[in-house]
Amino acid sequence: MNLAHKQVRTDTPAALTAQQPEVYEDTFLTLTDLNPVQYDAARRSQKRTLSEIQELIRERQWEEAAALFYPVEEKLPELLSHQLDGRVREKIAFALGHLQRFDDAIAELQKCLKNDPDNFYLHNSLAYTAYNSLYSAQNREIFLSGKARIERIRLAHRHFEKAQQLRPDGVTNFYRQGMLYKKIENKSLQSVDLFHKAIVNWEHFSPAEKEKQQQQRKNYIKALYQYASALLEKGDARQALDVIKKCLVRDEKSECFSLVYKYFALGKVCFALNRYEPARDALLFSIKCNKQNKPVDFVYELLARTYLGMDNTARALQIITEVPEKRRRPYYCQTHADILCAVQDYKGALAVLERSQKRDSRSRHKSLMRMVKIAYLMRHYDRALKYASQADEFFKHKWGNHYDHALYWQSVSAMGLGDFERALNLAEKLETHNPDYPDLNKLKDAIKK
């Protein structure tokens, strides 16, 4: 065994004439261990501090915990000299995280990991703290963007992966990393395998292990829900249906996850499979389960689209007006416009889309493209061309490249105006941008004729 020894100088009283032997400290034994009074005092301080912090955490007194014990270097120096600060720092980091002082919490956990690099709990805490900070930033509770956000995402991934290596049979870390991909990075495809792994790990536990790991069961249920959602985004609606049904069965008694969301998910999957009647029933039940009257505009919107799919436009129009106009988000207004078009109220649809797109900073191009098609069918080709140009400009400003649908409809609208040269130039620009665009050849042939 190769140990790092440190020679220690020994000053002996003059009365001791005999030469004292040289002694060496290492990670297993130091001089302090031969005279443990100070070390024992530090241990008592550590024990007392941990007990106090735990009580404050139990009472959710985060501010007081931070005020009493942070920074550790100033408040508890005796722990540092005996390397007893690790567990205290971990608890302090937990309190700092609840105060949304994420940078401070992460710094504390990184100090802990320098002394204990293979500690699962530290990697787990650091990954969760980084992940939580990204959620807070997404909810605009803190500011985190640009390079700092990218680095924070990398930090979370790195420690999730290390925690998974140390506990490959876990549930929570696979689920949370899946959520990091799906909700923070909008990369649903990368989340699929992680949600699946969380599910498989829980289902491989014995009954005794499930009882012991009961705190992870809630994340198993959430993983089922998110796995179904990710499968649906992937285009695998049939498997998503099996998974969401399993989620409903597994969570029937415990209700870890809201019935509103579970039955909404069931309705969404059935809608994707064109099973409109079961989709309608699931969505109506989802609304019925909303006992606390929380905003569920997403349920009403999908229910309205379901009635539209069932060719029941009157019921669709009735449902879409259930949510007050001031609470209608852009996607909701887009569906409202679709329904108004179905009942041939084109002016009403244009008015809804016009109001919506003005306050929409993310999906304005979708509203504008609906406006293009309505104007085109009304043979207002100049307005259609204007809307399509605005959609392309918005898309370029937001994502840095052309919007192929906008280029296509600019070309079609220019052709409607008789400006064939402009129509051809736009068609050629579309071909450069997306040579596989559907109906591109049909468009070019029409222009040439």
GILIN-V304938 format. One line per field, one symbol per residue. ss: DSSP state (2 for helix, 1 for strand, 0 for the rest). phi: phi as a letter, one per 20 degrees, with the letter a starting at -180 (. if undefined). burial: + if it has 24 or more other C-alpha atoms within 12 Angstrom, else -. A space follows every 10 residues. Layout:
ss=???
phi=???
burial=???
This chain:
ss=0000011100 0000000000 0011100000 2222002222 2222222222 2222222200 0222222220 0222202222 0000022222 2222222200 0222222222 2222200002 2222222222 2222222200 0000022222 2222222222 2222220000 0222222222 2222000222 2222222222 2222002222 2202222222 2222222222 2222002222 2222222222 0000000022 2222222222 2200022222 2222222200 0000002222 2222222220 0022222222 0000222002 2222222222 2200022222 2222222200 0002222222 2222222000 2222222222 2222222220 0002222222 2222220002 2222222222 2220000002 222222220
phi=.edeecfdfd edfffeeffe ffccebfebc fgfecegfff ffffffffff ffffffffel efffffffcc ffgeecffff fdldegffgf ffffffffem efffffffff ffffebfdeg ffffffffff ffffffffem ecdbbmffff ffffffggef ffffffcfef dffffffgff ffeedlcfff egfffffgff fffeffgfff ffegfefgff fffgffffff ffffodfffg ffffffgfff dfeelfcgfg ffffffffff ffemeffffg fffffgffff felffcgfff fffffffffe mdffffffff efeggfdeeg fffffgfgff ffemefffff ffffffffdd dcdgffffff fgfffffeme ffffffffff fffffffecn bfefffffff ffffffenef ffffffffff fffbfefgmf fffffffff
burial=---------- ---------- ---------- ---------- -++-++--++ -+++-++--- -+--++--++ -+---+--++ -+++++++++ ++++++++++ ++++++++++ +++-----++ ++++++++++ ++++++---- ---+----+- -+++++++++ ++++----++ ++++++++++ +++++--+++ +++++++++- +++------- -----+++++ ++++++++++ +++---++++ ++++++++-+ +----+++++ ++++++++++ ++---+++++ +++++++--- -----+++++ +++++++++- --+-+++-++ +++----+++ ++++++++++ ++---+--++ +++++++--+ --++++++++ ++++++---- ++++++++++ +++++----- -+++++++++ ++++++---+ -+++++++++ +--------+ --++--+--
